[in-house]
Amino acid sequence: MQYMLLIYDDEQAWSGMDEAQRGQIFQAYGAVTEDMRQSGAYVAGAPLQPTATATTVRERNGERLVTDGPFAETKEQLGGYYLIEAESIDQALDWAAKIPSARIGSIEVRPVADMTGAGE
């Protein structure tokens, strides 16, 4: 089964880190990504640009509403993701716990809906 591991961090905390601190975290990300690849769990993953680059779209009563920025004001922002293959939710949670941002932010683990055969 596939699981989406959504990585939430405080962007201000990241901007407050020096290059050495960020470098250590990026190295840890590289290591966990390589572990996922070696195990066969890795499907995809990527960091996201800061929320200042986001645009939110809503459709209300046939009218498109476009807003700069994220859809909600929160302390932690979606900063990236991993899409993984895991045999169980417990295995997905184990991978989530290894993501460096689990120590400074949070990782949302969500099963991906199987849409095989949908709409046929």
N, C-alpha and C positions, 0 to 999 in steps of 0.2 A: 504494500500500500504506500502511496505517496503522502508525505507530510510537508506542509509549508512551515518553516521556522522563521517567524517574523521578528526582526531584531529592532528593539526600541532602546534609544539612548537619549540622554539630555545633550542637545547640540551645544549648549553653553559650556557644559563640562568638558566636551571635546575641545572647544576653542580655547579653554583655559589651560590645556595641557601643553607642555613644551614638546619640541620635536622628538626628544629622546623617549618621553612617555608614550607618545603616539606611535613611534617606531616599534616599541616593545609590544604594543597591542596589535599592530599590523603584522608583526612576526608571529604572534600567537594565532591570529586569524589564518595566516598562511599555513601554519602547522595543522590546525584543525581541518582546514580545507583539504590538505594533502591526505590526512587520515581518512576523511570521508571518501576521497577518490580511491585510495588504496583498498578500502573495505567494500567498494561498490555501492555505497549509500548515496554518493553525490549525483544529483541530476543537473542542478543549475544553482547559481547564486551570484549576487552582485550587490555592491553598495549603491545607495541612492545619493543623489545630490542633496544639499541642504533644503529644508522646507521653504526657504526664501525663493527657491526656483520652482516651487509647485504652483499648479493652477488647478482649481477645483471646478467641476462642471455639475450643475444641477438642471433638471428639466422640470418645470412647474407650469401646469396649465398650458402646455404647448410653447412655453417660452424658455429659451436657454438662458441660464444665469451662470456667468463665469466670474470667479473670484480668485484673486491672487492669493497664494499661500495655501496652507493645509486646511482641511475641512473642520478641524476642531483645535481649540487651544488646550494643550496638555503640557505637562512637565517633560514627558518623554516623547520623542518623535520617531516615526518609522525611519530607520536608517539603512536597511538592507534586508536581504532574505537569503535563505537556502531552501531549495526544493530537494528533498531527499526521498529515497526508498528505504522503508523500514518494515520489519516483520510485525511490529507491534507498537502501540503507543509508548510502552515502556522503553523500547529501543529508541524511538524518536525523542523522548524526554532525556535519555542519556546523551544523545548528540547535542541537544539544546543546552544542556548543562556544561558542555565543553566549549561552547561559543564564548569568547572573551567578554562580550557585552553582558553576559549573564551575571558577571561580577559587578558591573557598574550601571546596568539598566535592567532590561527584562527581555525574555524571549517568549513570544506567543507561539504555541505549537497547535497547528490546526490540520486535521485530515483534509486531503484534497478529494472532492466529490468525484466519483467515477461516473463519467458521462458517456461511457461506452454504450452505444445503441440508443442514446437519447435523440429524439427527433426523427427517428426512422419510421 
